[in-house]
């Protein structure tokens, strides 16, 4: 609706005010199209010259941790697209850390199969590390995979490193254990020297990734393909009373009854640990519901902000139910992850000096950190 209102505006100055020009994106500027077969390719003329866009290319993105939202994938409407757009390739997993800020509480890392927003960890900046380079090769330091296979035994794949990170760092126990160290930016990971612990971490991490990506990546240990499958041996939150059409104003929680209320809607079997689930000091349920209420903080950056969702879509109730299911399973995994972390810290670990001696080379220059783009003619369908 907002896009139609923008394109239909005939007064150029009003249109410019609605668009809210920035240095890199203006109503007068054409731009190269974004990578990917599902993005808008006809960006060779500025938006002010468009008479209509009948089929806007809308994709799902990782807006915040565990929060999937939608974006018009048109480069002319994006201030400064990051190189991560080149990383939207099959099997990609984006690892997200707070990095510049102390993560406070909750998991130290989050994961997404969707291109993340620049503030996707918890709306306070962050850093995104793709598992794969844009050309499909592993985004690992040179020699790391070979060193791990030599030290721990053969059969370790690139994705196993990401699964290991998810198991070890993707729970509140890690953040609590290394509270002092995490006050210096950057997540440092203890790397086990024991193959049995490595394999255990990979199995747990594969499940963590499955949950963070809503079943798009990783795997459930028992082969479940739906995050709300009745085969999963855990009591799932139940959506008992519909929200209805009125836009809810606040979240209420009854700890005794373990019931979450959002407007007229009611979800049962929601434990207090699920209700209180935090990432980077932010409550996930409060953030998720807050972003969907009609401009809850009263911020207005453009006249287009006056066009709001006035009623609650049924799809959002489904998404909230899925979110509660994911958090419920993540909370249930925390004791196993904590036990794993303690076992890793009790056994020998591999130091960066040992890895260096084994031939691992970390990138040190800007040129070495550049994304490796596909060769001419190599295309990926998203």
Beta strands, then each sheet from edge to edge (+ up, - down):
strand 1: 58-64
strand 2: 67-72
strand 3: 94-97
strand 4: 109-112
strand 5: 127-130
strand 6: 238-241
strand 7: 251-254
strand 8: 259-262
strand 9: 265-268
strand 10: 278-279
strand 11: 282-283
sheet 1: 1+ 2-
sheet 2: 4+ 3- 5+
sheet 3: 6+ 9- 8+ 7-
sheet 4: 10+ 11-
end
